[in-house]
C-alpha cells in the first residue's frame, strides 16, 4: 500500500535523499538530509541525460548513488536496530529514494518510500494552506512598534497558549530595519512549510495567538487564506507608553545602533516617502549616536503613523476587541500580561 503525506506522523525519521541545494530550498519539517547525489553530481547526471543519453546518465548516476549510499550505511544506519523504520523521499518518489529504500529493505529495515516524493508533499502543503487557516479562531495581538508583541507571543507560548509566531518563522521582524543580523530569511516554500507544520498541530477548539502582520514579512508573503482569517479576527490591543517602547527597541535593535552606516543606508530608502530633509535629520541623529532621540523620532514621525494607517485598514476596531495596558515589558511583566490575557479569554 503506497505511503502518502497523510502517513508522515507514523514515522519517527524522515529521510530526504535529494541534493543539499534542493533540501535547503524546502523540505518536510524534521527531515534528515542524506543525499544520494550532491549538487555537483546531480548536475553532472542531468547534463548527461540531456546531452548524451538516459542510459549513460543512469550508468554514471548508479555508481555515484551506490558510493553515497555506502557512506550513509557506514555513518547513519550503522547503529540502527532491525526495528528501524524510516520514510524515504526524493523529488518525485522515483529512482533516488527508490534506490535507498530498496537497499534498506534488503538489509531488513522496515523502510518505506513516500509516494510522489517532495512534489506530492508540496501539493499537500499548498492545498492545506488554502484550507487550514479558516478552521481556527485567532486572537490578533495589535500594538504600535515597540510594544512587545513578539515578546508577548513568547510569554503566551510559555503559558501553554497556541502561538503562531510568523516573524520567527520568517526570520524577520517585519519592518524596514527588521532583518536579523547574520540570518537570511528562508525560501517562500520553506516559510509555507513551517506555517503548515504549525497549523497542522494546533487544536481548532482553542484560540491561536498571532501578531497583526501585513501581507509581507521582509521578502516573504503570508498565505492569502491565513491573512484573510487573521484580518477577520478579534484583536488584543496593547497600550504601552512611549518611554517603554523606546527602551525595548533600543534593546532589540542594538545591532543597528552600533552601525550608523547601515542604519543610515536603510533610512535612505524612505527618502521618497518622508522627504530628504526629514531623512537627513534622522541620519544626523544616527551619526551623533543619539539613539533614544532617534528611536523616539522614528516612532513619532514614521512608524506610529504608518502602523495606525495599516491597522485602521486591515485590523479595524470591533466590539469584540480587548485592550491591555502595560508599562512593564520585562520578561516578568509580559508573563504577568500573558496570564491576564489568558484569564480574560
N, C-alpha and C positions, 0 to 999 in steps of 0.2 A: 504494500500500500504506500503511495507516494507521501513523503513528508512535506508539509506545506508551512507557510509562515504562521498559521494558527497553532502549529505544534512547537513553536520556539520555546515556550515555557517548560516543555518536557525535557529540555536538555540543559545540563549544567555548563558544559563547554560548547561554544560555537566557534568553529574554525573557518576563517576566511583565507582561502588559498590564492587570492588574487595578488597582484604585484603591490609593493608598498605604496606606489602612487595612487593606484585605484583605492586602496584601503584608506589612505589619508583623505581623499575627497569625501568619502562617506562609507559607512559600514554598519552592520547591525550592532546596536549598542551592546557592549560587553564582549564582542567577538575578539578572538585572538588571531593575529596575522601570522600565518605560516605559509609564505608564498612558495608555490612550486615553480614559478618563474619570476625573477626580479624584473625591474622596469626595463633594463637594457636587454635582457633575454627575451622578454615579451615583444619588444620592438624588433629584435632580430628575427624571431619566428614569424611575426606578422609581415615583415618585409619579404621573407622567403615565400610566404603564402601568396602574396600579391604579385611578386616579380618572377618567381620560378614556378613552383607548383605546390599543391597541397601535400603531395607525397614527400617532397624534400622538407617542407616545413614540419610535417609530423615526425619525420625521422630525426631531425635535429632537436625538435621540441621534446620528443620522448627521452632522449639522452639527458637533456637538461633537467627535465622533470624528475627523472629517476635519481639523478645525483642529489637534487634538492630534497626529495622525499627521504632519501637515505640519511641526510643530515638531520632532518626533523625526527626521524625514528631514533637516532642516537641521542638527540638532545631532549625533545619534548616528550616523546612517547616511551622512553626507556623505562621509566619508573611507574608507568600506569598499570593498574591491575586489569585482569581479564574482564572485569565488570565495567570498565571504562566505556562510555557510550557518547561519543561526540557527534555533533551535527556539522557537516562539512558543506561549504558552498563556494562557488566561483561566480563568474559574470552571468552565465545563463544556466548553470546547473549541468554543464557539459563535461568536456574532457578533463579539465584541470581538477575539479572536485571529484570527478569520477575516478581518476587515477589514484588519488589518495584514499578515497573511500574503499575502493577495491582492495588495495594492499592492506588496509587496516582490518577489513573483514576477513581476508585470508589469514591474517595473523591470529584472529579470534576475537578482536574487539567488536562491540556492537555499534559500529559506526553507521551513520545514515547520511544520505545526500539530500540537500534541500532542493525540492522540485522547482525548476525555473530559476534558481540561483538568486543573485542580487537583484536582477531585473524584476523578478516576482515580488521580492521584498519591497523594492521601491514603489511598484504599483500599489502594493498594500498600504504603504505609508501615505501616499498621495490620496488614496480613497478614504482612509481613516481620518486624515486631517480635514477632509470635507464633511465628515460625519460626527466625529467625537466632540468637537467643541460645543455643539448645541446641547449635549447631554448634561452639562454641568451648570450649577449656579455659581456665579463669580462674585467676589467682593473686591472691587477695584480700589486700590489704595491711591488716592489723589493727594497732591500737595505740591507747593512750589519747590523749585530746585533747592536742594539743601535741607529739606525737611525730614530726611532719614528714611525715605520709602524703602530703599533696598535693605537697609539695616533692620527695618521693621519686619520685612518679609522673613529675614533670617530669624528674628526673635519669634515670629509666629510659627515658623517651622520647628524651632526648638521647643515650643509648647505643644507640638503634635498636630498643628494645623496642616492642611493640604496647601502647598505653596507652589506656584508656577513662576519661577524667577527667570523671566525671559532675558534680562540683561546678563545674568550669569551664564545662561546657555549661549548667548550671542557674544560673550566675552567683550562687552562694550557697555558703557554707561548711558548711551543713548543721546548724547549731546555733542556739540562741536568739539568739545575737549574730552569726549568720552572714551577715546582709545586707551586701552590699558598698556602700561609700559612693558615692552618686550613680549607682548602676547598678540598674536594675529587672530583675527576672527575666523571661525570655522567656515567651511563652504555653506552655501544655501541648503544643499541636500543634507549635510551633517546637522545643521541647525534644525531642520524639519524632523530629522530622525530623533533628535533629543527631545523635541516637543512631543512627538508621537509617543515616545517611550514614557515620558512623564504622565501624559494624559491617560495612557492605556493602563496605568497602575492606580489611578485615582478612583475613589468611591463616589459615584454620582449622587449618593444620598447626602454627602457632606459638601460644604462650600469650598471653593478653590480661591485662594487669595492671590492676586496678581497686581502688578503696577500699571498705572494708566499710560501705557506706551502708545507711541504713534505707529504708523504702518511700517516704518523702517527703524531699525536699531543699528546704527552705523551703516554698513553696506548691506545688511540682511533685511529681508522682508518677513513680517509676521504673516502667517497664513490668513487668507481672507476670512474664512469661516470663524477663526478664533478672534480676530479683531472685531468682527461684527457682533459676536456674542459678548465680548467684553464691553463694547460701547452700549449694549442694551442692558447692562447690569447696574446694580446699586453700587454707590461709591462710599468709601470711608474717607472723609475729607480731613486732612491733617492741618492743624493751625499751629504754626511754630514761629516764635519771634525771630526777627532778622538777625539778632546777635548770635543766637544758637545756630542758625543756618550758616552764617559766615564762618563760625568756628568749625562746623562739620566739614564744610567744603575746603577749608584750609587744610584740614587733616587728609581728606580723601584725594585732594589734588596736589599733594606735596611734591610729587614727581614733576609737575609742571612748574610749581612755584620756585623751583631751583633752576629753572631753564627759561629765562626771559626770551631767548631767541625763538624757541619752539612755540611758546605761548603767543608771541607777537606774530609769528607766521600764521598761526591758526586764527587769531583775531583779524588778520588781514583779509580773510575770506568773507568777513562781514561788512567790508567797506561799501559794497553796493547797497546793502540793506540799511546800514546805520550812518553812512557818510564818512568821508575821510577825516573830518575834524574830530568827530567822536572817537574814531578808531585811534587816531594819533594821541588823544588824551588817555585812552586806555593803555596804549603801548608805553606812554611815558610813565604811568604808574608801575607797569611791569619792569621797566628799566630801572626805576628807583627802588624796586623790590618792596613797594608799599602794598603788601599782599592783602591785609584786611580791607584797605580802602579800595583796591582793585576788585576784590570779590563783591563787596557791597555795591559798588558802582555797576558791575556787570549784572548783578541781580536786579537792581532798580531800573536800569536803562535797557536791558536786553532780555534776560531770562524770565523775569516775572511777567512783563507784558506779553512775551511770546507764549509762555505757558498758559496764562489766563485766556488768551485768544483761542488757543488749541483746546483747552478744557471746555470752554463755552460751546465750541463747535462739536467736539467729539464725546465729551462726558458731561453733558448738561445736567444741571441740578435737578433732582427729583425728590418727592416726599419720602422715598424710601432710603435716602442717603442718611448717613450718620456723621457727625463732626466730633473730632477728638483733639483736645488741646494739650500740648506739652512744650516745656522749655528744656527738658532733660533728654538729650539724645545719646546719653551714655548707654552702655550695654544694660546696666541695671534699669535705667529709665525706660528704655524701649521694651525691656522684658515686662515691666510693670504695665506699659501701654498695651502690649500684646495680650496680656491676661485680661485687661479691661475690655478690649475689643472682642475677645472670645466669649467673655461673660455676657456682653451685650448681644452678641449674635445668638 
